[in-house]
Amino acid sequence: MIELVVLDIAGTTIEEHGSVYVALAEAVRAAGGDPAPADIERWMGADKREAIAALLGSGEQVETVYADFRARLDALYAERPPSPLPGVPEAIASLRADGIKVALTTGFDRDVTEGLLASVGWDKDVLDAVICVDDVPAGRPAPYMIFRAMEATGVHDVRRVLTAGDTTRDLEAGSNAGAGIVVGVLTGGQDAATLAGAPHTHLLPSVAGIPDLLA
């Protein structure tokens, strides 16, 4: 029996139109980097500071470039506001009505995350926990955000945890955690063939299908 569902945010529960990766690429290019699309894809789902350092090949400019990334992301969100993916609010409500706790995890820091969730009206009445990359020692594929979500919701057995995300790093984190169910969803930037190459138990069109999967 699943007691906790741990979901990624961008591309998994919230449609943000790929803005995060546009902003990331633009900020790295402005700092002198030249990331190819494959380079950006490799860092989907990761800690954004870690991604910047890797894409630039140096940790010296990370905070400056991160601030530029944040400004670019804010502008893109203002131009094209994020919104919950179809069927996801209903799925979250259904899971919680069945006594299953729902937590979000993200490669964003707390400041970005709170702004993003506020923009779609999600608060403590909608979710049981929100874990950000700056809450843990390392981002995905490390399993630490999943473990922190378990701690925050009082779930002890990782076999009773379902994780879901739209990137291979999400799937790797779920597998590294030992989650009972590891779901890849096709609402983000990586396709079924790419996700199939990472450890998983299920691939679904959307988080909206999770209540039926558990039923």
N, CA, C and O of each residue as an XYZ file, in Angstrom:
860
protein
N       0.848     -1.201      0.000
C       0.000      0.000      0.000
C       0.877      1.243      0.000
O       1.783      1.370      0.824
N       0.616      2.141     -0.904
C       1.377      3.383     -0.993
C       0.848      4.383      0.041
O      -0.355      4.628      0.130
N       1.781      4.957      0.822
C       1.420      5.943      1.834
C       1.805      7.364      1.425
O       1.242      8.336      1.928
N       2.771      7.477      0.504
C       3.274      8.795      0.120
C       3.568      8.815     -1.374
O       4.207      7.906     -1.903
N       3.099      9.852     -2.041
C       3.420     10.104     -3.444
C       4.299     11.349     -3.505
O       3.913     12.420     -3.037
N       5.488     11.192     -4.087
C       6.452     12.284     -4.187
C       6.569     12.688     -5.655
O       6.961     11.880     -6.496
N       6.232     13.918     -5.954
C       6.149     14.393     -7.332
C       7.121     15.543     -7.583
O       7.300     16.415     -6.733
N       7.741     15.532     -8.750
C       8.503     16.681     -9.215
C       7.528     17.831     -9.513
O       6.316     17.628     -9.568
N       8.071     19.032     -9.701
C       7.204     20.184     -9.994
C       7.201     20.508    -11.492
O       6.261     20.134    -12.193
N       8.229     21.191    -11.995
C       8.216     21.687    -13.374
C       8.193     20.534    -14.376
O       9.080     19.680    -14.378
N       7.177     20.522    -15.217
C       7.045     19.495    -16.239
C       6.342     18.244    -15.766
O       5.997     17.379    -16.571
N       6.124     18.139    -14.461
C       5.465     16.957    -13.889
C       4.103     17.299    -13.317
O       3.112     16.634    -13.617
N       4.053     18.339    -12.492
C       2.776     18.780    -11.926
C       2.370     20.158    -12.432
O       1.186     20.490    -12.470
N       3.362     20.960    -12.820
C       3.084     22.320    -13.298
C       3.658     22.503    -14.704
O       4.815     22.172    -14.961
N       2.842     23.028    -15.596
C       3.278     23.377    -16.945
C       3.911     24.758    -16.901
O       3.236     25.763    -16.681
N       5.216     24.785    -17.115
C       5.889     26.086    -17.133
C       6.560     26.314    -18.483
O       7.445     27.158    -18.625
N       6.112     25.535    -19.476
C       6.451     25.767    -20.876
C       7.950     25.667    -21.168
O       8.448     26.267    -22.121
N       8.654     24.911    -20.342
C      10.092     24.761    -20.549
C      10.894     25.993    -20.233
O      12.068     26.085    -20.594
N      10.263     26.963    -19.547
C      10.934     28.241    -19.287
C      12.218     28.077    -18.497
O      13.185     28.803    -18.725
N      12.238     27.131    -17.572
C      13.423     26.964    -16.733
C      14.653     26.630    -17.566
O      15.752     27.100    -17.272
N      14.471     25.820    -18.605
C      15.624     25.412    -19.399
C      16.001     26.468    -20.438
O      17.162     26.563    -20.836
N      15.021     27.260    -20.875
C      15.327     28.419    -21.715
C      16.159     29.418    -20.918
O      17.183     29.906    -21.396
N      15.708     29.720    -19.692
C      16.433     30.675    -18.844
C      17.823     30.166    -18.493
O      18.785     30.933    -18.464
N      17.924     28.868    -18.228
C      19.223     28.283    -17.895
C      20.199     28.417    -19.060
O      21.339     28.842    -18.872
N      19.755     28.056    -20.256
C      20.624     28.145    -21.432
C      21.034     29.583    -21.710
O      22.196     29.855    -22.011
N      20.075     30.505    -21.609
C      20.375     31.914    -21.878
C      21.379     32.473    -20.870
O      22.291     33.209    -21.246
N      21.219     32.130    -19.607
C      22.121     32.641    -18.579
C      23.530     32.093    -18.753
O      24.510     32.815    -18.569
N      23.628     30.822    -19.107
C      24.954     30.219    -19.322
C      25.617     30.832    -20.549
O      26.818     31.103    -20.533
N      24.845     31.053    -21.611
C      25.421     31.684    -22.813
C      25.876     33.113    -22.521
O      26.923     33.543    -23.006
N      25.104     33.840    -21.739
C      25.475     35.214    -21.399
C      26.767     35.262    -20.594
O      27.473     36.270    -20.598
N      27.072     34.162    -19.900
C      28.298     34.093    -19.096
C      29.471     33.536    -19.884
O      30.556     33.344    -19.335
N      29.255     33.272    -21.180
C      30.343     32.805    -22.020
C      30.317     31.343    -22.356
O      31.197     30.862    -23.070
N      29.330     30.613    -21.863
C      29.204     29.195    -22.196
C      28.515     29.005    -23.533
O      27.975     29.949    -24.110
N      28.541     27.779    -24.013
C      27.902     27.469    -25.293
C      27.228     26.104    -25.222
O      27.629     25.171    -25.916
N      26.198     25.990    -24.376
C      25.559     24.680    -24.197
C      24.704     24.272    -25.396
O      23.894     25.061    -25.884
N      24.883     23.062    -25.857
C      24.017     22.494    -26.885
C      22.726     22.015    -26.228
O      22.690     21.830    -25.012
N      21.665     21.811    -27.011
C      20.422     21.292    -26.425
C      20.629     20.010    -25.624
O      19.998     19.812    -24.586
N      21.525     19.132    -26.116
C      21.786     17.885    -25.388
C      22.433     18.150    -24.038
O      22.212     17.401    -23.087
N      23.229     19.206    -23.947
C      23.855     19.563    -22.678
C      22.804     20.012    -21.672
O      22.850     19.635    -20.501
N      21.865     20.814    -22.134
C      20.785     21.270    -21.251
C      19.932     20.092    -20.818
O      19.574     19.988    -19.644
N      19.600     19.201    -21.749
C      18.769     18.042    -21.418
C      19.443     17.167    -20.367
O      18.774     16.599    -19.504
N      20.758     17.062    -20.440
C      21.492     16.218    -19.489
C      21.306     16.698    -18.059
O      21.409     15.916    -17.114
N      21.027     18.002    -17.902
C      20.887     18.560    -16.561
C      19.440     18.828    -16.167
O      19.191     19.497    -15.164
N      18.483     18.319    -16.937
C      17.078     18.452    -16.564
C      16.825     17.736    -15.239
O      17.245     16.596    -15.041
N      16.138     18.421    -14.348
C      15.808     17.842    -13.048
C      16.871     18.030    -11.994
O      16.681     17.627    -10.846
N      17.991     18.635    -12.360
C      19.109     18.779    -11.426
C      19.022     20.067    -10.625
O      18.237     20.961    -10.942
N      19.838     20.147     -9.584
C      20.074     21.390     -8.858
C      20.587     22.416     -9.870
O      21.566     22.168    -10.572
N      19.922     23.561     -9.937
C      20.264     24.533    -10.972
C      21.659     25.126    -10.786
O      22.332     25.424    -11.774
N      22.103     25.302     -9.557
C      23.473     25.781     -9.345
C      24.490     24.737     -9.822
O      25.499     25.077    -10.439
N      24.212     23.473     -9.529
C      25.091     22.402     -9.997
C      25.126     22.363    -11.520
O      26.182     22.166    -12.121
N      23.969     22.550    -12.134
C      23.892     22.550    -13.597
C      24.712     23.696    -14.184
O      25.434     23.506    -15.163
N      24.604     24.878    -13.592
C      25.349     26.044    -14.092
C      26.849     25.796    -14.000
O      27.585     26.063    -14.951
N      27.300     25.291    -12.869
C      28.727     25.028    -12.699
C      29.225     24.023    -13.726
O      30.309     24.189    -14.285
N      28.443     22.988    -13.976
C      28.858     21.965    -14.939
C      28.852     22.508    -16.366
O      29.763     22.223    -17.143
N      27.842     23.279    -16.708
C      27.734     23.808    -18.067
C      28.813     24.850    -18.364
O      29.235     25.007    -19.510
N      29.251     25.555    -17.330
C      30.313     26.544    -17.511
C      31.700     25.941    -17.333
O      32.696     26.520    -17.766
N      31.759     24.769    -16.691
C      33.053     24.153    -16.427
C      33.812     24.846    -15.313
O      35.028     24.695    -15.193
N      33.084     25.616    -14.486
C      33.729     26.357    -13.403
C      32.688     26.719    -12.355
O      31.529     26.984    -12.674
N      33.122     26.725    -11.102
C      32.216     27.114    -10.029
C      32.362     28.557     -9.615
O      31.681     29.010     -8.695
N      33.247     29.294    -10.284
C      33.568     30.642     -9.834
C      32.435     31.643    -10.046
O      32.253     32.543     -9.226
N      31.675     31.505    -11.126
C      30.638     32.486    -11.457
C      29.241     32.040    -11.068
O      28.261     32.696    -11.421
N      29.138     30.945    -10.352
C      27.828     30.305    -10.197
C      26.783     31.258     -9.623
O      25.685     31.353    -10.172
N      27.086     31.958     -8.545
C      26.065     32.800     -7.912
C      25.638     33.946     -8.821
O      24.460     34.301     -8.858
N      26.581     34.525     -9.549
C      26.249     35.605    -10.478
C      25.360     35.091    -11.601
O      24.364     35.724    -11.952
N      25.720     33.946    -12.163
C      24.937     33.371    -13.262
C      23.588     32.901    -12.752
O      22.583     33.006    -13.454
N      23.563     32.381    -11.531
C      22.286     31.941    -10.959
C      21.340     33.124    -10.789
O      20.144     33.006    -11.058
N      21.862     34.254    -10.349
C      21.022     35.444    -10.207
C      20.468     35.876    -11.566
O      19.314     36.292    -11.662
N      21.286     35.778    -12.616
C      20.832     36.103    -13.966
C      19.767     35.104    -14.420
O      18.759     35.488    -15.013
N      19.997     33.824    -14.138
C      18.999     32.791    -14.442
C      17.665     33.098    -13.776
O      16.612     32.990    -14.404
N      17.713     33.484    -12.494
C      16.493     33.812    -11.759
C      15.746     34.969    -12.409
O      14.526     34.922    -12.561
N      16.480     36.004    -12.790
C      15.842     37.169    -13.408
C      15.206     36.800    -14.739
O      14.096     37.236    -15.045
N      15.904     36.001    -15.528
C      15.360     35.563    -16.814
C      14.131     34.678    -16.616
O      13.155     34.785    -17.359
N      14.185     33.806    -15.613
C      13.047     32.928    -15.351
C      11.833     33.731    -14.906
O      10.715     33.468    -15.350
N      12.048     34.707    -14.033
C      10.934     35.554    -13.587
C      10.284     36.267    -14.769
O       9.060     36.381    -14.834
N      11.107     36.746    -15.702
C      10.572     37.445    -16.871
C       9.760     36.504    -17.748
O       8.698     36.872    -18.249
N      10.265     35.283    -17.934
C       9.547     34.306    -18.753
C       8.229     33.901    -18.096
O       7.218     33.726    -18.777
N       8.246     33.752    -16.767
C       7.013     33.394    -16.057
C       5.998     34.538    -16.131
O       4.793     34.301    -16.219
N       6.489     35.768    -16.094
C       5.569     36.913    -16.209
C       4.948     36.971    -17.597
O       3.782     37.331    -17.756
N       5.744     36.611    -18.596
C       5.270     36.629    -19.980
C       4.304     35.491    -20.262
O       3.321     35.656    -20.984
N       4.599     34.338    -19.685
C       3.776     33.149    -19.916
C       3.607     32.410    -18.594
O       4.400     31.519    -18.289
N       2.605     32.753    -17.812
C       2.491     32.235    -16.453
C       2.347     30.707    -16.401
O       1.680     30.114    -17.248
N       2.971     30.084    -15.411
C       2.806     28.645    -15.207
C       1.372     28.311    -14.804
O       0.629     29.168    -14.325
N       1.002     27.053    -15.007
C      -0.321     26.586    -14.605
C      -0.244     25.096    -14.286
O       0.632     24.405    -14.806
N      -1.144     24.587    -13.440
C      -1.150     23.151    -13.173
C      -1.421     22.373    -14.457
O      -2.233     22.786    -15.285
N      -0.741     21.256    -14.613
C      -1.007     20.399    -15.763
C      -2.412     19.809    -15.662
O      -2.906     19.585    -14.557
N      -3.064     19.554    -16.803
C      -4.441     19.049    -16.778
C      -4.586     17.774    -15.950
O      -3.818     16.824    -16.100
N      -5.572     17.781    -15.090
C      -5.880     16.602    -14.283
C      -5.027     16.433    -13.042
O      -5.318     15.579    -12.204
N      -3.974     17.234    -12.908
C      -3.072     17.052    -11.766
C      -3.695     17.519    -10.450
O      -3.605     16.789     -9.463
N      -4.326     18.704    -10.384
C      -4.963     19.077     -9.111
C      -5.989     18.051     -8.652
O      -6.085     17.746     -7.464
N      -6.750     17.524     -9.598
C      -7.754     16.514     -9.259
C      -7.089     15.228     -8.757
O      -7.582     14.593     -7.825
N      -5.975     14.853     -9.376
C      -5.253     13.652     -8.952
C      -4.704     13.815     -7.540
O      -4.809     12.903     -6.720
N      -4.119     14.979     -7.255
C      -3.586     15.233     -5.915
C      -4.706     15.187     -4.884
O      -4.554     14.585     -3.821
N      -5.824     15.821     -5.195
C      -6.960     15.822     -4.275
C      -7.485     14.411     -4.054
O      -7.842     14.050     -2.933
N      -7.534     13.608     -5.118
C      -8.019     12.237     -5.009
C      -7.105     11.385     -4.133
O      -7.574     10.611     -3.299
N      -5.812     11.533     -4.327
C      -4.858     10.778     -3.516
C      -4.985     11.134     -2.042
O      -5.012     10.251     -1.185
N      -5.063     12.420     -1.750
C      -5.147     12.847     -0.356
C      -6.485     12.447      0.273
O      -6.554     12.159      1.468
N      -7.542     12.430     -0.538
C      -8.844     11.975     -0.037
C      -8.800     10.503      0.340
O      -9.546     10.058      1.212
N      -7.924      9.746     -0.319
C      -7.755      8.325     -0.014
C      -6.746      8.085      1.107
O      -6.403      6.938      1.397
N      -6.266      9.161      1.739
C      -5.357      9.024      2.856
C      -3.889      8.928      2.475
O      -3.041      8.635      3.317
N      -3.589      9.177      1.201
C      -2.205      9.136      0.723
C      -1.628     10.547      0.783
O      -2.233     11.493      0.278
N      -0.478     10.681      1.389
C       0.157     11.993      1.474
C       0.852     12.328      0.155
O       1.328     11.442     -0.555
N       0.899     13.616     -0.156
C       1.500     14.081     -1.413
C       2.531     15.160     -1.098
O       2.235     16.160     -0.443
N       3.751     14.928     -1.586
C       4.833     15.897     -1.414
C       5.403     16.258     -2.772
O       5.405     15.438     -3.690
N       5.885     17.481     -2.898
C       6.580     17.917     -4.100
C       8.064     18.047     -3.802
O       8.454     18.441     -2.703
N       8.893     17.711     -4.794
C      10.333     17.950     -4.707
C      10.774     18.683     -5.968
O      10.135     18.578     -7.016
N      11.876     19.429     -5.856
C      12.278     20.251     -6.990
C      13.758     20.612     -6.946
O      14.371     20.693     -5.882
N      14.308     20.824     -8.135
C      15.671     21.317     -8.259
C      15.776     22.821     -8.079
O      16.869     23.378     -8.183
N      14.650     23.494     -7.809
C      14.647     24.930     -7.496
C      14.963     25.145     -6.023
O      14.763     24.249     -5.203
N      15.455     26.331     -5.688
C      15.618     26.671     -4.281
C      14.263     27.108     -3.714
O      13.275     27.218     -4.440
N      14.241     27.352     -2.406
C      12.971     27.639     -1.721
C      12.321     28.916     -2.238
O      11.100     28.964     -2.389
N      13.089     29.925     -2.506
C      12.539     31.209     -2.939
C      11.804     31.073     -4.268
O      10.675     31.543     -4.407
N      12.450     30.425     -5.251
C      11.807     30.222     -6.551
C      10.566     29.348     -6.399
O       9.522     29.624     -6.989
N      10.694     28.298     -5.606
C       9.599     27.338     -5.452
C       8.368     27.989     -4.841
O       7.253     27.780     -5.318
N       8.560     28.770     -3.797
C       7.405     29.402     -3.152
C       6.690     30.357     -4.102
O       5.461     30.434     -4.102
N       7.455     31.082     -4.906
C       6.833     31.964     -5.883
C       6.062     31.201     -6.942
O       4.969     31.601     -7.341
N       6.646     30.088     -7.398
C       6.000     29.277     -8.425
C       4.705     28.675     -7.904
O       3.681     28.718     -8.586
N       4.743     28.116     -6.707
C       3.539     27.494     -6.140
C       2.470     28.543     -5.826
O       1.278     28.296     -6.006
N       2.904     29.712     -5.358
C       1.931     30.776     -5.087
C       1.231     31.212     -6.364
O       0.054     31.574     -6.341
N       1.953     31.177     -7.478
C       1.366     31.618     -8.747
C       0.244     30.701     -9.217
O      -0.618     31.122     -9.988
N       0.246     29.449     -8.757
C      -0.825     28.527     -9.147
C      -1.775     28.242     -7.978
O      -2.687     27.423     -8.098
N      -1.556     28.921     -6.851
C      -2.478     28.803     -5.729
C      -2.347     27.545     -4.912
O      -3.311     27.116     -4.278
N      -1.150     26.933     -4.913
C      -0.935     25.716     -4.125
C      -0.262     26.067     -2.810
O       0.789     26.708     -2.795
N      -0.869     25.645     -1.703
C      -0.312     25.906     -0.380
C      -0.451     24.663      0.482
O      -0.675     23.570     -0.037
N      -0.320     24.821      1.796
C      -0.354     23.683      2.714
C      -1.709     22.984      2.732
O      -1.808     21.848      3.197
N      -2.751     23.641      2.235
C      -4.052     22.987      2.160
C      -4.146     22.035      0.966
O      -5.045     21.196      0.902
N      -3.208     22.172      0.017
C      -3.211     21.346     -1.198
C      -2.184     20.230     -1.097
O      -2.371     19.164     -1.683
N      -1.096     20.461     -0.359
C       0.042     19.541     -0.314
C       0.427     19.237      1.129
O       0.145     20.015      2.042
N       1.075     18.095      1.315
C       1.534     17.722      2.648
C       2.958     18.178      2.929
O       3.322     18.374      4.089
N       3.763     18.348      1.897
C       5.137     18.809      2.086
C       5.700     19.289      0.762
O       5.303     18.813     -0.301
N       6.627     20.233      0.830
C       7.363     20.707     -0.345
C       8.844     20.721      0.038
O       9.245     21.413      0.973
N       9.643     19.956     -0.690
C      11.069     19.835     -0.407
C      11.851     20.423     -1.575
O      11.638     20.054     -2.730
N      12.761     21.347     -1.255
C      13.551     22.030     -2.275
C      15.001     21.561     -2.227
O      15.444     20.974     -1.239
N      15.721     21.825     -3.290
C      17.086     21.322     -3.376
C      17.979     21.931     -2.296
O      18.954     21.303     -1.883
N      17.664     23.140     -1.832
C      18.495     23.712     -0.784
C      18.153     23.188      0.608
O      18.728     23.644      1.596
N      17.222     22.234      0.699
C      16.914     21.574      1.965
C      17.803     20.359      2.215
O      17.789     19.799      3.312
N      18.577     19.945      1.212
C      19.315     18.683      1.287
C      20.766     18.877      0.851
O      21.094     19.895      0.240
N      21.650     17.903      1.159
C      23.062     18.044      0.793
C      23.322     17.990     -0.709
O      24.295     18.578     -1.181
N      22.474     17.300     -1.471
C      22.688     17.164     -2.917
C      21.354     16.915     -3.599
O      20.458     16.280     -3.044
N      21.246     17.434     -4.826
C      20.026     17.230     -5.606
C      20.028     15.892     -6.328
O      20.910     15.059     -6.120
N      19.031     15.702     -7.175
C      18.923     14.459     -7.940
C      20.161     14.253     -8.832
O      20.719     15.228     -9.337
N      20.591     13.008     -9.030
C      19.908     11.750     -8.720
C      20.066     11.244     -7.292
O      19.631     10.132     -6.992
N      20.676     12.029     -6.402
C      20.696     11.633     -4.995
C      19.253     11.511     -4.477
O      18.379     12.256     -4.922
N      18.997     10.602     -3.564
C      17.626     10.355     -3.092
C      17.199     11.231     -1.923
O      16.134     11.017     -1.344
N      18.021     12.217     -1.573
C      17.817     12.903     -0.302
C      16.512     13.670     -0.210
O      15.917     13.724      0.867
N      16.040     14.269     -1.307
C      14.774     14.998     -1.233
C      13.613     14.053     -0.957
O      12.659     14.420     -0.271
N      13.693     12.844     -1.488
C      12.645     11.846     -1.222
C      12.661     11.460      0.253
O      11.613     11.376      0.893
N      13.861     11.225      0.785
C      13.962     10.886      2.200
C      13.461     12.032      3.081
O      12.799     11.798      4.092
N      13.773     13.259      2.699
C      13.305     14.409      3.480
C      11.775     14.511      3.412
O      11.134     14.885      4.395
N      11.190     14.178      2.251
C       9.731     14.172      2.134
C       9.118     13.109      3.051
O       8.071     13.335      3.657
N       9.775     11.954      3.148
C       9.312     10.911      4.070
C       9.367     11.408      5.507
O       8.431     11.209      6.281
N      10.469     12.056      5.854
C      10.629     12.597      7.196
C       9.548     13.627      7.501
O       8.972     13.629      8.588
N       9.279     14.496      6.542
C       8.303     15.575      6.737
C       6.876     15.057      6.880
O       6.043     15.694      7.524
N       6.595     13.903      6.278
C       5.228     13.372      6.294
C       5.056     12.179      7.220
O       3.959     11.630      7.325
N       6.131     11.771      7.895
C       6.028     10.679      8.857
C       5.905      9.302      8.251
O       5.354      8.395      8.875
N       6.415      9.131      7.032
C       6.374      7.822      6.369
C       7.716      7.134      6.589
O       8.764      7.730      6.340
N       7.694      5.889      7.052
C       8.910      5.195      7.465
C       9.432      4.192      6.451
O      10.634      3.928      6.406
N       8.549      3.631      5.640
C       8.921      2.532      4.742
C       8.989      3.042      3.303
O       7.964      3.394      2.720
N      10.191      3.084      2.732
C      10.348      3.625      1.377
C       9.644      2.761      0.345
O       9.352      3.227     -0.757
N       9.368      1.508      0.688
C       8.621      0.646     -0.241
C       7.169      1.094     -0.379
O       6.464      0.662     -1.291
N       6.731      1.954      0.522
C       5.374      2.480      0.455
C       5.336      3.890     -0.126
O       4.397      4.657      0.089
N       6.393      4.197     -0.869
C       6.496      5.508     -1.519
C       6.442      5.335     -3.032
O       7.099      4.455     -3.588
N       5.655      6.179     -3.694
C       5.645      6.286     -5.148
C       6.307      7.603     -5.507
O       5.958      8.648     -4.957
N       7.256      7.556     -6.422
C       7.850      8.790     -6.935
C       7.501      8.940     -8.410
O       7.361      7.950     -9.128
N       7.363     10.176     -8.854
C       7.057     10.423    -10.265
C       7.730     11.704    -10.729
O       7.793     12.696    -10.003
N       8.232     11.655    -11.964
C       8.854     12.834    -12.544
C       9.003     12.691    -14.035
O       8.788     11.618    -14.599
N       9.381     13.807    -14.682
C       9.439     13.846    -16.142
C      10.853     13.749    -16.695
O      11.049     13.899    -17.900
N      11.858     13.499    -15.828
C      13.243     13.408    -16.294
C      13.900     12.124    -15.801
O      13.440     11.494    -14.848
N      14.986     11.755    -16.473
C      15.717     10.566    -16.041
C      16.286     10.759    -14.641
O      16.390      9.795    -13.883
N      16.653     11.982    -14.285
C      17.158     12.223    -12.930
C      16.085     11.963    -11.878
O      16.393     11.471    -10.792
N      14.834     12.285    -12.185
C      13.741     11.962    -11.266
C      13.660     10.449    -11.049
O      13.510      9.980     -9.921
N      13.761      9.707    -12.130
C      13.656      8.252    -12.039
C      14.854      7.659    -11.306
O      14.707      6.732    -10.510
N      16.027      8.193    -11.575
C      17.226      7.717    -10.890
C      17.132      7.990     -9.390
O      17.530      7.153     -8.580
N      16.606      9.159     -9.019
C      16.459      9.484     -7.598
C      15.474      8.528     -6.931
O      15.723      8.051     -5.824
N      14.358      8.249     -7.601
C      13.383      7.310     -7.050
C      13.971      5.919     -6.874
O      13.750      5.261     -5.857
N      14.717      5.485     -7.868
C      15.357      4.173     -7.791
C      16.427      4.150     -6.701
O      16.521      3.186     -5.941
N      17.229      5.206     -6.625
C      18.264      5.278     -5.590
C      17.677      5.283     -4.185
O      18.297      4.799     -3.238
N      16.477      5.834     -4.066
C      15.801      5.847     -2.767
C      15.233      4.485     -2.399
O      14.981      4.211     -1.226
N      15.029      3.623     -3.404
C      14.396      2.338     -3.161
C      12.881      2.410     -3.124
O      12.229      1.562     -2.515
N      12.312      3.433     -3.782
C      10.855      3.604     -3.767
C      10.151      2.387     -4.349
O      10.650      1.742     -5.271
N       8.983      2.088     -3.792
C       8.230      0.921     -4.241
C       7.739      1.049     -5.665
O       7.690      0.058     -6.395
N       7.372      2.259     -6.076
C       6.922      2.530     -7.441
C       7.643      3.776     -7.938
O       7.658      4.804     -7.262
N       8.243      3.679     -9.129
C       8.971      4.793     -9.740
C       8.350      5.048    -11.106
O       8.459      4.218    -12.009
N       7.698      6.197    -11.255
C       6.913      6.506    -12.442
C       7.571      7.615    -13.247
O       7.946      8.654    -12.702
N       7.709      7.385    -14.547
C       8.085      8.445    -15.466
C       6.844      8.972    -16.149
O       6.006      8.191    -16.599
N       6.712     10.302    -16.236
C       5.556     10.896    -16.911
C       6.016     11.664    -18.141
O       7.130     12.187    -18.186
N       5.139     11.721    -19.137
C       5.507     12.229    -20.461
C       5.043     13.655    -20.711
O       4.803     14.044    -21.854
N       4.917     14.436    -19.639
C       4.423     15.808    -19.769
C       5.554     16.832    -19.808
O       5.294     18.031    -19.911
N       6.794     16.381    -19.728
C       7.913     17.306    -19.670
C       8.784     17.282    -20.895
O       8.303     17.068    -22.008
N      10.072     17.503    -20.695
C      10.989     17.696    -21.811
C      11.632     16.436    -22.352
O      12.371     16.507    -23.335
N      11.378     15.273    -21.741
C      12.000     14.038    -22.210
C      10.928     13.046    -22.644
O       9.883     12.915    -22.007
N      11.213     12.348    -23.748
C      10.209     11.457    -24.317
C      10.285     10.060    -23.708
O      11.143      9.778    -22.872
N       9.362      9.183    -24.147
C       9.258      7.845    -23.570
C      10.530      7.041    -23.781
O      10.951      6.302    -22.892
N      11.153      7.178    -24.962
C      12.368      6.414    -25.233
C      13.491      6.825    -24.290
O      14.251      5.979    -23.819
N      13.596      8.115    -24.016
C      14.638      8.596    -23.096
C      14.362      8.128    -21.679
O      15.262      7.631    -21.002
N      13.127      8.283    -21.226
C      12.783      7.869    -19.863
C      12.920      6.360    -19.686
O      13.281      5.884    -18.609
N      12.630      5.613    -20.746
C      12.715      4.152    -20.654
C      14.134      3.674    -20.386
O      14.339      2.552    -19.923
N      15.118      4.529    -20.677
C      16.503      4.159    -20.428
C      16.919      4.300    -18.981
O      18.017      3.884    -18.610
N      16.062      4.879    -18.156
C      16.350      5.037    -16.724
C      15.542      4.017    -15.932
O      14.513      3.542    -16.412
N      15.987      3.676    -14.733
C      15.246      2.693    -13.928
C      13.862      3.212    -13.571
O      13.717      4.351    -13.125
N      12.849      2.381    -13.765
C      11.477      2.789    -13.467
C      10.611      1.547    -13.342
O      11.022      0.452    -13.727
N       9.420      1.718    -12.807
C       8.437      0.629    -12.788
C       7.303      0.882    -13.770
O       6.702     -0.061    -14.285
N       7.004      2.170    -14.036
C       5.902      2.516    -14.923
C       6.233      3.792    -15.694
O       6.963      4.655    -15.206
N       5.684      3.898    -16.905
C       5.638      5.149    -17.649
C       4.170      5.485    -17.875
O       3.395      4.636    -18.314
N       3.790      6.723    -17.576
C       2.408      7.164    -17.715
C       2.358      8.449    -18.528
O       3.322      9.214    -18.538
N       1.241      8.694    -19.210
C       1.111      9.967    -19.924
C       1.199     11.171    -19.005
O       1.697     12.224    -19.404
N       0.712     11.021    -17.759
C       0.619     12.167    -16.865
C       0.465     11.705    -15.424
O       0.076     10.566    -15.165
N       0.770     12.593    -14.493
C       0.470     12.366    -13.077
C      -1.020     12.109    -12.873
O      -1.411     11.440    -11.916
N      -1.849     12.635    -13.767
C      -3.298     12.432    -13.658
C      -3.671     10.945    -13.632
O      -4.747     10.584    -13.155
N      -2.784     10.083    -14.143
C      -3.070      8.656    -14.170
C      -2.678      7.903    -12.920
O      -2.956      6.708    -12.818
N      -2.037      8.560    -11.957
C      -1.555      7.857    -10.773
C      -2.686      7.289     -9.899
O      -2.561      6.153     -9.440
N      -3.785      8.024     -9.647
C      -4.851      7.405     -8.850
C      -5.371      6.102     -9.458
O      -5.622      5.146     -8.724
N      -5.536      6.044    -10.752
C      -5.985      4.811    -11.397
C      -4.933      3.720    -11.280
O      -5.272      2.553    -11.089
N      -3.662      4.084    -11.393
C      -2.588      3.104    -11.243
C      -2.658      2.463     -9.854
O      -2.525      1.246     -9.724
N      -2.863      3.262     -8.842
C      -2.896      2.733     -7.477
C      -4.194      1.986     -7.178
O      -4.235      1.104     -6.321
N      -5.248      2.354     -7.898
C      -6.529      1.655     -7.690
C      -6.448      0.233     -8.229
O      -7.423     -0.514     -8.148
